[in-house]
Amino acid sequence: MAMIKKGSWVQIQKNILASEDRPDTLPKETKAVPLKLWVKGFLLEDCELNSLATIKTRSGRIENGLLVKENPAYLHTYGDFIPELLEIDRIVRQELWGDDYE
């Protein structure tokens, strides 16, 4: 396996709470699995994928965990397209700026 170099942008994963340590107030399906954390940061020493690694986050926090990805992307989603939001946007803009908007 290839070595990932110190200073590389990576993502680690670690368990925060084991399933038995999670509160009883959670739904049973949720409580049955561990609470996991995924964190992105800069690798502080050379490391292989799927090995324990230490990173420094953009905010300067030091975290340890299993190295799961090199050069991870930011994959945000705000949900599916909702056509009604286009109409709401049109109505609000027209109310704010009048007929000149369209």
Residue pairs with C-beta under 8 A, 6 or more apart in sequence:
1 48
1 49
1 50
2 48
2 49
3 46
3 47
3 48
4 10
4 43
4 46
4 47
4 48
4 49
4 67
4 70
5 43
5 46
6 43
6 44
6 45
6 46
7 42
7 43
8 42
8 43
8 70
8 71
9 40
9 41
9 42
9 43
9 70
9 71
9 72
10 40
10 41
10 42
10 43
10 53
10 55
10 67
10 69
10 70
10 71
10 72
11 38
11 39
11 40
11 67
11 68
11 69
11 72
12 38
12 39
12 41
12 53
12 55
12 63
12 64
12 65
12 66
12 67
12 68
13 36
13 37
13 38
13 39
13 65
13 66
13 68
14 36
14 37
14 39
14 63
14 64
14 65
14 66
15 34
15 35
15 36
15 37
16 34
16 35
16 36
16 37
17 34
17 35
18 34
19 31
19 32
19 33
19 34
22 30
22 31
22 34
22 35
23 31
24 31
37 65
38 68
39 55
39 57
39 63
39 65
40 55
40 57
40 58
40 72
41 55
41 56
41 57
41 58
41 61
41 63
42 55
42 56
43 53
43 54
43 55
43 67
44 53
44 54
44 55
44 56
44 62
45 53
45 54
47 53
47 67
48 67
49 67
49 68
49 69
49 70
50 66
50 67
50 68
51 66
51 67
52 64
52 65
52 66
52 67
53 64
53 65
53 66
53 67
54 62
54 63
54 64
55 62
55 63
55 64
55 65
56 62
57 63
90 101
90 102
93 101
94 101
94 102
